[in-house]
């Protein structure tokens, strides 16, 4: 009597039960309110003495922090800080430039709008403003989009099974979320010029971001 190796027997059993596999994909998109604002402001100065530059920039940042912290509902943290040389002829250091950022974050668009106007009057410039869904809002909308995408995947799987006249099972699913609104670049304010217009609130329009769930997977049709 010829003996059949165990691994060959197991492979034969698995092959006997394996059905036709079909790759499918589906997606769903839902709008999410941009209820969070993140803005970057910065102080910058150039000159011959790095120590003097640091004093001027740090003073501007300190005054800005007082103004920001006096506004409830707005958080602030330090951003990028750079001191770098400016080269002249012969690759000799001609002067220095210092740049220091603050990052503001809030759900209060009116408060951020007024603050940006005040900070520009205080010789700070606006680097960029990004409006996006808050983490809580994004998670809620992602859950809705995921339910919708899974429903669309199951509908496509059922359609394939119906056309081929075979029952199906889902082998695996891959779920990915995406979608965003890019930051809105802002024009740099002129240094050393405190115009009345600079104190005006900066116009902001929240709008919406599109949150998308993509699902790819595989189903198996019974033979």
Number of C-alpha atoms within 10 A of each C-alpha: 3 4 5 8 8 9 9 10 11 11 10 12 11 11 10 10 9 13 16 11 15 16 13 16 19 19 20 21 20 18 17 21 17 22 20 18 22 20 22 22 23 26 26 23 18 20 15 14 11 18 10 13 20 19 12 17 21 17 13 19 24 12 12 22 16 10 14 22 12 9 13 10 13 19 14 16 11 15 13 11 13 10 16 13 16 15 12 10 7 7 8 10 13 13 15 18 18 20 18 21 22 22 18 21 20 20 19 14 21 13 16 26 17 16 22 26 21 22 24 27 22 21 22 27 23 22 19 17 22 17 27 24 25 16 10 10 15 20 14 12 21 24 14 17 22 24 14 18 23 21 15 17 23 17 13 15 24 18 12 18 19 12 8 10 13 15 14 20 15 14 13 11 15 10 15 12 16 11 13 15 15 11 13 12 11 13 10 14 16 14 15 10 12 14 11 10 12 19 17 16 16 17 12 13 8 15 14 17 19 18 23 22 24 19 20 17 17 17 22 20 20 15 12
